Amino acid sequence: MDNDATITWKPVVAGILDIVVGIIILCMLLIFGIAPMIVEPVGGGISRFNVSVLFLVMPGIIISSLDIIGGIFAIRRRRWRWALAGSITAAISPTPLGIAAIVLILLSRNEFK
């Protein structure tokens, strides 16, 4: 951070929004993607592994991981590009929290090291 940069609340709020979106995505993946693969074999015997669900779950895990990592960097005010990448991937979710995080990260660029 530069000596003339003031510390504001914007990166912290953007980081919290990114982490919240990442956790929401992970919970939705657990409910709709992973849990049916676990519950179905228990109820109906042995079933085959559904590869098509894997292609839906893996990108979601990658996106939510980027959200959480970008949120951590935003809270710590380090690596502005990673924080921005986390906010951009948070904007993919259907909630408007990612768009708010992008705006806050862009407005607070001079606070990052």
N, C-alpha and C positions, 0 to 999 in steps of 0.2 A: 504494500500500500504506500502511496505517496504521502508526504507530510501534509499536503494541502487537501487530501481526501478526507471527507467526514464520514463517520460511521453512521449508517442508517439501519433501519429495520428491514429494508427491502430484501436483501439476500437471505436473511433468516426466514422471512415469511415465504419466499419463493422456494427455499429448501424444504420447509415443512410441507408446502403444497405438493412438491415433487414426491416426497416420501409417502404422503397420504395417497396419492394416485398410484404409486408403486404397490402399496399394500392392498389397495382396492383391487388392482389387477390380479395380484397373487391370490387374493381370496376368491375372486370370480373364477380363476383357473382351477382352484381347489374344488370349488362347488360344482362347476359344470364340466371340467375336463378330467381331473384326476380321480375324484370320488366315484364317478360311475365305473371306472376301470377297476376300482377296489371292491365296490359293493356288488357288482354284477357276478363276479366269480364266487363270492361267498353265498349268494342267494341261489344261484342256478348251477352250481357245480363248476367244473373247469371250462373256461372259455378261452378263445384265442385273443391275442393281444391286438388291439385296434390301432393300426399304424396311422390311420387318417387322423385320429385324435392327437397323436404325437406331433403331427405337422401343425396343429392348431395350438398345442400347449407350448412347444419350444419357442416360437417367436414371442409369445406372451411372457415367458420367463425371461427372455433376453430384454424385452422392452421394460418390464418391471425392474429388472436389475439396473438398467441404465437410469431409470427414474430415481431409484434409491441412491445409487452412486452419485448422480448429479446433485441430488438433494444434500447429500453429505458434504460435497465440495462447496455448494452454495452456502451452507451454514458456516463452514469453516473459512469462507471467503478465499478459497484457493482455486486455481485452474478454472478460469472463467469459461473456457471452451467446453470443458466437461460439464460444468453447471448448465450451460446453455443447451448442450446436447441432451441432458436429462430433462430439461424443461420442454424441449421440442418433442421428445418421445412421450412426455406426459400429455402433450396436446393431442396425441393420437387417441387417447381415451375419450369416451363420450361425455365426460364431465368437463366443464369450462375451467377447471382448476389449472390445467396445463397452460392455457392461454394467458391467464393471470400471472403464472410463474414466468413465462417468457417475457412479458412486459416488465416485470420487476427485475429480472436478471439483466435485461437490456438497459434499464434505467440506472442500475448500480454497477456498471462495468468498471468504473474507476476505483471501486473499493476492493477489487480482487488483486492478489499478488500474481 
